[in-house]
Amino acid sequence: MNENETYYQQVQLPSGVVHVYAGPTLFRDLDYKVFEMANNNLQIPNQVYMSYTPDVHVGIGTCIGTTAVWNTEDGYVSPSIVGSDIGCGMRVHMTNVHKDELKDVKLRRKLVRAIEKYLPVEDHARGHFSDIRLEHVVTKGLHGLPKKYIPDGYTPRKATSLTHVERSKFTLDENVLNRFPEKIWHRSHRQLGTLGNGNHFAEIQAIEIVDENREIAEAWGLFDGQVVVMIHTGSRAWGGSVSQYCSSDMAKVMRAEGLGTADPKLQFAPLAHPLAQNYVNLMYSALNYAVVNRHLIAYAIREAGKDIFGSKFEMTTLYDLMHNYAWEEQHEGQSYFVHRKGATRSLPANHPDNPEPYRQTGHPALIPGSMGTASYIMVGAPGGKANFHSICHGAGRIRSRSASKRLITLDEFSASMKVGTDEEIVVNQRSLESILDESPQAYKDVDQIIESVVGAGLARVVAKCKPLATVKGAK
């Protein structure tokens, strides 16, 4: 038996095959609804490939943890296999601070309060970036920001803001933006540089390097005990509006083309159709918004860090990537249109799509855990080619928000966060009860998720990130 078979299953469904990357326990515990959803997804014409990562769980129209692939020439695009939070993804910044400098729980609390000063977290929060033009953000991505928001722009040797990202700018037909009413522009502008709620966060973490990949970690600038900042958020109201405004377009195309499945919430259209192209262009504008949003949150946290640690505090970009999107990729000389919904692209060393700084090592793949548990920094392995270089995007929910509030006790959550001890993971919320549905007990075991990814030969662990303090948006 191939050693990877334990972590990989081909599941034959009436409409086709879904490839599942999950260890035995995770596979056994999968909800039958994920396969119902896969069967519907496989009915979209001309599909080349579909897979699930080990954190897969039921979503709207499509499961979170899905990779779905078409040939570009006769492909389809599905807003359902992108998700409503277009461009949602991860960003990690390295600091020059060691975890020992944050041993005092009072100092961690002080840091969290400083972050809240620069990063609004209250409901309907307004970001502090009114001098940024939204039309530049959605059309030019990071290149649309004023120079003052690119803090390393004047030091080319240290510059990482524009180079250490999966994509700094998505080009689009700007005419499609005319359909958005003024209120959407206004709301989206106000939300620049804000987290939102749900599972979005900014977290202060401490690094533990895995010995067998220490050379890669050090090449990236990581060291044991290093404090890093991990950010998880997306395109806020702008991405939600793209999904909302394109929904009627997709419905029109599906009626005209006689398309559909048993799930009325699963939307898709031929990629070549003009209304489908409108969606693709608007999706790219949301991807631009998302990467800028994470960048601005990091900018705000950098300002807070200077308040606490002084002017010598540094916060350089390790990497920024997405896990909700669709775009064109080249695989084995063939052009494919690849969707990832709750799935992370993880390229190995020497893959031509790596950004130049990571060409020789492969780029960092950023995998968050649940609150109170470790997160991971990984790197792609050659075996990932079998899954179009897709890996997990996090821990994956096992309970709905309502069920979590009903079944998980506050004491269980508090114990997970080590409340009342010197090791407490400080949270900005005044009461843990308000975020009970984000407790670790609501999610799968992230260590099992990572074990599955490594066991399947898709990626390797470079570093483990242990939480020190977490900032969540209010509901």
Residue pairs with C-beta under 8 A, 6 or more apart in sequence:
3 455
4 383
4 455
4 456
4 457
6 23
6 24
6 455
7 21
7 22
7 23
7 54
7 452
7 453
7 455
7 456
8 19
8 20
8 21
8 456
9 19
9 20
9 22
9 27
10 17
10 18
10 19
10 20
11 17
11 18
11 19
11 20
11 35
11 38
13 35
13 38
13 39
13 42
14 39
15 39
15 40
15 42
15 43
16 39
16 42
16 47
16 50
17 42
17 50
18 35
18 38
18 42
18 50
18 51
18 52
19 49
19 50
19 51
19 52
19 387
20 27
20 30
20 51
20 52
20 56
21 51
21 52
21 53
21 54
21 387
21 452
21 453
21 456
21 458
22 30
22 52
22 53
22 54
22 56
22 452
23 54
23 448
23 451
23 452
23 455
25 448
26 54
26 444
26 448
26 449
26 452
29 398
30 56
31 57
31 58
33 58
34 52
34 56
34 57
34 58
34 63
37 58
37 59
37 61
37 62
37 63
37 263
38 50
38 52
38 63
40 261
40 262
40 263
40 266
41 47
41 50
41 62
41 66
41 68
41 78
41 81
41 261
41 266
42 50
43 261
44 68
44 76
44 78
44 261
44 266
44 268
45 76
45 259
46 70
46 71
46 74
46 75
46 76
47 68
47 69
47 70
47 76
48 69
48 70
48 71
48 336
49 67
49 68
49 69
49 388
50 66
50 67
50 68
50 69
51 66
51 67
51 387
51 388
51 390
52 63
52 65
52 66
52 67
53 65
53 67
53 342
53 343
53 390
53 391
53 392
53 393
53 449
53 453
54 65
54 392
54 396
54 444
54 448
54 449
54 452
54 453
55 64
55 65
55 342
55 392
55 393
55 394
55 395
55 396
55 444
55 449
56 63
56 64
56 65
56 66
56 342
56 396
57 63
57 64
57 65
57 396
57 397
57 398
57 444
58 64
59 83
59 341
59 342
60 80
60 83
60 84
60 265
61 78
61 80
61 81
61 263
61 265
61 266
61 267
62 68
62 78
62 80
62 81
62 83
62 266
62 341
63 341
63 342
64 83
64 341
64 342
64 393
64 396
64 397
65 341
65 342
65 343
65 392
65 393
65 396
66 81
66 339
66 340
66 341
66 342
66 343
67 338
67 339
67 340
67 343
67 387
67 388
67 390
68 78
68 81
68 338
68 339
68 341
69 336
69 337
69 338
69 339
69 388
70 76
70 271
70 336
70 337
71 334
71 335
71 336
71 337
72 271
72 328
72 335
72 336
72 337
73 335
74 270
74 271
75 270
75 271
75 336
75 337
76 268
76 269
76 270
76 271
76 276
76 337
77 268
77 269
77 271
77 276
77 279
77 280
77 326
77 337
77 339
78 266
78 267
78 268
78 269
78 326
78 339
79 243
79 246
79 247
79 250
79 267
79 268
79 279
79 283
80 265
80 266
80 267
80 268
80 341
81 268
81 326
81 339
81 341
82 243
82 283
82 324
82 325
82 326
82 339
82 341
83 243
83 324
83 341
83 342
84 239
84 240
84 243
84 244
85 234
85 235
85 239
85 240
85 324
86 234
86 235
86 239
86 242
86 243
86 283
86 286
86 287
86 290
86 324
86 325
87 234
87 235
87 239
87 286
87 287
87 288
87 289
87 290
87 291
87 322
87 324
87 325
88 200
88 232
88 233
88 234
88 235
88 239
88 290
88 322
88 323
88 324
89 166
89 232
89 234
89 290
89 291
89 294
89 320
89 321
89 322
89 323
89 324
90 230
90 231
90 232
90 294
90 320
90 321
90 323
90 344
90 366
90 367
90 368
90 393
91 230
91 231
91 232
91 294
91 295
91 297
91 298
91 317
91 319
91 320
91 321
91 366
92 228
92 229
92 230
92 231
92 317
92 318
92 319
92 364
92 366
92 377
93 228
93 229
93 231
93 298
93 301
93 302
93 315
93 316
93 317
93 318
94 221
94 222
94 226
94 228
94 314
94 315
94 316
94 317
94 318
95 226
95 227
95 228
95 229
95 305
95 313
95 314
95 315
96 312
96 313
96 314
97 226
97 227
97 305
97 309
97 313
98 225
98 226
98 227
99 206
99 225
99 226
99 227
99 468
100 225
101 107
101 227
101 309
102 108
102 111
102 204
102 206
102 227
102 468
102 469
103 422
105 422
105 424
105 426
107 308
108 204
108 424
108 426
108 468
108 469
109 426
109 469
110 308
111 204
111 304
111 305
111 308
111 469
112 426
112 427
112 428
112 469
112 471
113 428
114 304
114 305
114 307
114 308
115 202
115 300
115 301
115 304
115 428
115 471
116 428
116 471
117 304
117 307
118 128
118 300
118 301
118 303
118 304
119 193
119 194
119 195
119 202
119 297
119 300
119 301
119 304
119 471
120 126
120 127
120 128
120 193
120 194
121 194
121 195
121 428
121 471
121 472
121 473
121 474
122 474
123 197
123 473
123 474
123 475
125 191
125 194
125 473
125 474
126 190
126 191
126 194
127 190
127 191
127 192
127 193
127 194
127 296
128 193
128 300
129 149
129 192
129 193
129 296
130 189
131 146
132 144
132 145
132 146
132 149
132 189
132 192
132 296
133 144
134 185
134 188
134 189
134 192
135 177
136 144
136 145
137 144
137 145
137 192
137 288
137 289
137 292
138 144
138 177
138 238
138 285
138 286
138 288
138 289
139 172
139 174
139 177
139 285
139 288
140 169
140 288
141 167
141 168
141 169
141 170
141 287
141 288
141 291
141 292
142 150
142 161
142 162
142 165
142 168
142 169
142 291
142 292
142 295
143 162
143 168
143 169
144 288
144 292
145 292
145 295
147 153
149 295
149 296
149 299
150 161
150 162
151 161
151 299
151 302
152 158
152 159
152 160
152 161
152 316
153 159
153 161
158 316
160 316
160 317
160 318
160 357
161 295
161 317
162 168
163 355
163 356
163 357
164 317
164 318
164 319
164 320
164 355
164 357
164 358
165 291
165 317
165 319
165 320
165 321
165 355
166 291
166 319
166 320
166 321
166 322
166 345
166 355
166 363
167 287
167 291
167 322
168 291
169 288
170 284
170 285
170 287
170 288
171 284
172 281
172 282
172 284
172 285
172 288
173 277
173 281
176 278
176 281
176 282
176 285
177 282
177 285
179 245
180 241
180 245
184 237
184 238
184 241
187 237
188 236
188 237
188 238
188 241
188 289
191 236
191 237
191 238
191 293
192 236
192 289
192 292
192 293
192 296
193 293
193 296
193 297
193 299
193 300
194 233
194 236
194 293
194 297
194 473
195 201
195 202
195 233
195 297
195 471
195 472
195 473
196 233
196 234
196 236
196 473
197 472
197 473
197 474
197 475
198 438
198 473
199 232
199 394
199 438
200 232
200 233
200 234
200 472
200 473
201 230
201 231
201 232
201 233
201 368
201 371
201 470
201 471
201 472
201 473
202 229
202 230
202 231
202 232
202 297
202 301
202 470
202 471
203 229
203 230
203 231
203 232
203 368
203 375
203 467
203 468
203 469
203 470
203 471
204 227
204 228
204 229
204 467
204 468
204 469
204 470
205 227
205 228
205 229
205 230
205 375
205 465
205 466
205 467
205 468
206 225
206 226
206 227
206 228
206 465
206 466
206 468
207 217
207 222
207 223
207 224
207 225
207 226
207 227
207 228
207 377
207 463
207 464
207 465
208 224
208 463
208 464
208 465
208 466
209 217
209 218
209 222
209 223
209 224
209 462
209 463
210 217
210 460
210 461
210 462
210 463
210 464
212 460
213 379
213 460
213 461
213 462
213 463
216 361
216 362
216 379
216 462
217 223
217 377
217 462
217 463
219 360
219 361
220 318
220 358
220 361
220 364
220 462
221 316
221 318
222 228
222 318
222 377
222 462
222 463
227 468
228 318
228 465
229 298
229 301
229 315
230 366
230 368
230 375
230 465
231 294
231 297
231 298
231 301
232 368
233 290
233 293
233 294
233 297
234 290
234 293
234 324
235 242
235 286
235 287
235 289
235 290
235 293
236 289
236 293
238 285
238 286
238 289
239 286
239 289
239 290
242 279
242 282
242 283
242 285
242 286
245 282
246 275
246 278
246 279
246 282
247 267
249 269
249 275
249 278
249 279
250 267
250 268
250 269
250 275
250 276
250 279
251 267
252 275
253 259
253 269
253 270
253 273
253 275
253 276
254 260
254 267
254 268
254 269
257 269
257 270
257 273
259 268
259 269
269 275
269 276
269 279
270 276
271 277
271 280
271 337
280 326
283 325
283 326
287 322
287 325
290 322
291 320
291 322
294 320
295 320
298 315
298 317
301 315
302 313
302 315
305 313
305 315
306 313
318 364
318 366
318 377
319 358
319 363
319 364
319 366
321 344
321 345
321 363
321 365
321 366
322 340
323 340
323 341
323 342
323 343
323 344
323 393
324 340
324 341
324 342
325 339
325 340
326 337
326 338
326 339
326 340
327 337
327 338
328 335
328 336
328 337
328 338
329 335
329 336
329 337
329 338
329 353
329 388
330 336
330 352
330 353
331 385
331 388
336 388
338 388
340 390
342 393
342 394
342 396
343 390
343 391
343 392
343 393
344 365
344 366
344 367
344 390
344 391
344 392
344 393
345 365
345 389
345 390
346 362
346 363
346 365
346 378
346 379
346 380
346 384
346 389
346 390
346 391
346 458
346 459
347 353
347 354
347 362
347 363
347 380
347 384
347 389
348 362
348 379
348 380
348 381
348 382
348 384
348 389
349 359
349 360
349 361
349 362
349 379
349 380
350 359
350 360
350 362
351 362
351 380
351 389
354 362
354 363
355 363
358 364
361 379
362 379
362 380
363 379
363 380
364 377
364 378
364 379
364 462
365 377
365 378
365 379
365 380
365 391
365 459
366 375
366 376
366 377
366 378
367 375
367 376
367 377
367 378
367 391
367 392
367 393
367 394
367 446
367 449
367 450
368 375
368 393
368 394
368 395
369 375
369 376
369 394
369 395
369 440
369 443
369 446
369 467
370 394
370 395
370 438
370 439
370 440
370 442
370 443
370 446
371 416
371 417
371 425
371 427
371 435
371 438
371 439
371 440
371 467
371 470
372 413
372 416
372 417
372 418
372 425
372 439
372 440
372 467
373 395
373 416
373 440
373 443
373 446
373 447
373 467
374 446
374 447
374 464
374 465
374 466
374 467
375 446
375 464
375 465
375 467
376 446
376 450
376 461
376 463
376 464
376 465
377 461
377 462
377 463
377 464
377 465
378 391
378 450
378 453
378 459
378 460
378 461
378 462
379 459
379 460
379 462
380 389
380 391
380 458
380 459
381 457
381 458
381 459
381 460
382 457
383 456
383 457
383 458
384 390
384 391
384 457
384 458
384 459
387 456
387 458
389 458
390 458
391 453
391 458
391 459
392 449
392 450
392 452
392 453
394 443
394 446
394 449
395 443
395 444
395 445
395 446
395 449
396 443
396 444
396 449
397 442
397 443
397 444
398 442
398 443
398 444
399 407
399 408
399 441
399 442
401 437
401 442
402 437
404 436
404 437
404 439
404 441
404 442
405 436
405 437
407 441
408 436
408 439
408 441
408 442
410 432
410 433
410 436
412 439
412 441
413 432
413 436
413 439
413 440
413 441
414 420
414 432
416 439
416 440
416 441
417 424
417 425
417 427
417 432
418 424
418 425
419 432
425 467
425 468
425 469
425 470
426 468
426 469
426 470
427 435
427 469
427 470
427 471
427 472
428 470
428 471
428 472
429 435
429 472
429 474
432 439
434 474
434 475
435 472
435 475
438 472
450 461
453 459
454 460
454 461
